[in-house]
Structures are given as C-alpha cells and as structure tokens.
Amino acid sequence: MLPPLPYEYAALEPSIDGRTMMLHHDQHHASYVEKLNAALKDFPELHGRSANWLLLNLIKVPKEIRTAVRHNAGGHVNHSLLWRAMSPTGVDAPVGPLADAIVRDFGSVEKLKARFAEVGERRFGSGWVWLVKTQPAGGKLEVLSTFGHENPMLQGHYPILVNDIWEHAYYLKYENRRADYLKDWWAVANWEEAARRYEASDLADRDDWEAEGGRLSEATA
C-alpha cells in the first residue's frame, strides 16, 4: 500500500515546493504501487511478500512479471525511503557514529555533500543518488548513483540516505537546475533517520535485510 507522507506537502518549502510533493507522492509513487499490485494480481503466493523481499528475490518472481516487479517494487521501495530521508524539523548535521564514519570516509560533512553533488549531477537521465554502507567492503561509506529505480541493496550495499534525481522530483521549482536542487536539498535532509539506519545496518546477512524490509513494510512498503 502507499505509505502516507510523514509531513504536510508544503512542509519542506522552500527547498521543495508543496505542489511537487503532492504530485510526486500522490501520482508518481502511487502509480508504482498500483502497477506493482497489478503485476502481482495473478500470483497469490507473492501477495504477502514485502517490496524489499521481491527486489532481493527476483529470481523467485515469475519471468513474465519480473521486469514489472523490478521497476515498480524498486520505485516503491526507493520512494518510501526518500520520504523518511527528508524532514522539516531535522538537525543540521549528523552526530554520533554516523558523523564519525563520515569524517573517516570523506574527511568532513562538507566533503560528503560535495561528493553527493558531483555524483548526482553526473547521472545522465533519471535516477537516484545514495549514501550507502558498503557491506562487501567492510562497512565503508560511499556515495553512488543508480539508474531508473535500481536500489543499492541489489549490489550488496545498505542505503543510509537517498535523494531522487528524476526530473519529477524537482522540475516545477528548479527546472533544469539540478545542481541547485541538490544543494538546497540538504536543508531538509533527515540526519536522524540516516543515523538510525546507519546504526541498524550491522545486519548479519541477506535474510536479516529481508526481515528489515518486511518490518519496515508494515508502515512504508
């Protein structure tokens, strides 16, 4: 089901305008949920599975719906993460273990932001920019971009923070000025949620990731 926004449409202004948030959530995100449900309609054995599980177990999804599930479950999961990655009342900077890890791996929060902007601006076409914990590389933090609705979990990375760089996420306010959007976005970045995800990321294996996805799905997926 479509998760509600955790704040009002206009709560993130002036960084993100209320009309963009309304269209983004009520039209774009809703369409991924609708199309995912339609793809799963004739496969009752999958009805109880979370969107995270579907992404992480695509080989178990029937071939005839696999592409639709990958795209629409990805859009659903990514947007569900995005709404929580933003807050109108968040703190200005990370603290605790996440702050320490950022300094360790990037040198400073400002250098992380610069890297985030570089990777986000470089993405050609539609996609996402992520701060991830690279599980296969010993837990180092990295910034990466994915195309379409791909998710870093498919590469073995744990998402910590995410921003949407599809044009529908910013074009009404910023037009083609993606760099300005990426810069202004930090004013609403939810560092508390990022810190929570970082501290919850020490999961033992893939099964735990799926369990985390299932738990989160009760509210968001």
N, C-alpha and C positions, 0 to 999 in steps of 0.2 A: 504494500500500500504506500501511497505517497505520504512522506512524513511532513508534518506542519513545519513552517519556519519557526525557529525559536525566538523570533522578534518580529516587530511590525515591518511591513515593506519598506517604509521610509526611515527605518532606524539607523541605517548605515550611511545616510546622507551626511556630508556632501560627497563622500568617497564614491558611493554607488547610489544612484537615484532610485526612488521608490517604484517608478514605472518599470525600470529594468528588472528590479527584484520581483515584481508581480508577474511579468511575462516570463522571466527565467524560471521561477518556481512553478507557477500555475499552468504554463503552457509547455515549456521545454522539458522540465523534469517530469511533469505529469505524463507527457507523451511517451517517455521511456518506460514508465511503469505500465501504462496501458498496452504498449506494444509487447512488453515482456510477458504480461499476463495473457495476451492473445497467443503468443508463441507457445506458452505452456498449457494452453487450454485443453488440448487432447492428450496430455501426458500427466495423469493424476499422480503418478509416482514421484513427480518433481514438485508438486504443489506445496509441500511442507518445507522445501529447501530454501535457505536464505539466498539472497543475491550473491553474497560472498561465496557461499558454497558452490553455486552454479559457475561462477568465474573460475574458481580453483579446481573444478572438476569437469571442465568442458568435455573431456574425453568420454564422460559418462552421459553426456547430453546427446540425444539422437541427432544424427548428421543433418537431417532435414531442417532442424531449428537451431543448429549450433551457431551459425553466424548471427542470427537474430538475437539469440540469448547473449552472445558475447558482446554485441554492441549495446543492447538495451539494459542488460544487467550491469554492464560497465557504466553506462550513463547514470543509472540509478544509484549505484554504489558511490561513484565519484561525486555526484551532486549531494548525496546525503552527507558525505564527508565535508564538502565545501560549506554547507550551511553552518556546520559546527566549527569550521575553521575561521569563521568570522564572528565578531561580536561588537555591539555598540558600546559596551562597557568594559572592554578588556584592559589589561595592563599594557604599559607602553613597551615593555621589553621582557624577555624570558628571565626566569630566575631558577635557582636550584640546579639539579643535574643536567637539564637541557641547556641552560646557559653555559655551564661548564663544557659540555660537549661541543657547543657552537664555537666557543673560543678555541678549544682543542683542534677542531677540524677546519675552521675557516679563519681563525685569528681574531674575529670580532663579529658582533651582530651586524655592523655596517658592511663588512666584507661579505657576510652571508646575503644581505639584501642586494648588494651589487652583483653577486653571482646569480641570484634569483632573477634579477632584471635581465642579465646577459642571456641566460638560458631561455627565459620567457620571450624575449624579443627575437631570438634566433629561430624559434619554432616557426616553420613555414606552414601556413594554414591553421587549421583548428586543432586544439589540444589542451594540455594541462601542464602546469609546472609544479613540481613537488619538492619538498624537503623530506628525505627518507632516511631511515636507518638501514644500512646495507647488511642484512643478516648474513649473506655469504662472505662478506669481507670483514668480519669481526666487529660489526656494530658501528662502523664509521658513518658519520652523517655525510650525505651528498645531496646535491641539487640536480634533478634531471627533469626532462620533459617527455611526455608521452603523446602520441598522435591519436586523434579521434577520441574514443572513450577507453583506451587501454589503461590499465592500472598497474602500478609498480609491483603489486603482490605477485603478478604473473612472472616477474623477473626475480622473485625471492626477496623483495625489499618491503619494509614495513612503512606505510605512509605516516608521516608526522604532521605535515602541514601541506595544504594544497590551494592553488588558485586556478580558476578557469580562464583560459585564454581563447575560447571560442568567441567569435565576434558578438554573439548574442549576449555575452556577459558584460559587455562594456560599450557597444557601438552607439547607443542612443545618447550617451553623455560624452564619450571620448572620440567618437567617430573612428578614424584610423590611427589615433594616437595611443597605441598600445603601451608605449613606454610611460606615458603619463598615468595611465590606468594602473600599471604595475607599481609605480612609485606611490600613488595615492592609496593603494590597497593596504599598505602596511598600517594605516591609521585604524583599520578595523580588523587586523589580524588577531586571532584569538590565541594568545600565547599560553593562556591557562589550559586550553584544550590541547594545544601542542605538547605542553609539559606532561599532561595526563597521559597522552598517547605514548610519549617517549618512555615514561616510567612503566607503562603497561606493555612495552614492546619486547621485554625479555621473555618471550614465549618459546617453549621448548621445541616445537616442531609444527609442521603443517596442520596437524589435527587441531592444535591449540588455536591457530589462526582461524580455522573454520569455526571453532567454538566461539571465538571472539566475535566473528561475523554474525553467528547465529544470535548471540546475546544482544549485540547492537541492533540486530534487525527488528527486535521487538518494538523499538522506538523509532528506528530510522530507515529500515530497509524492508 
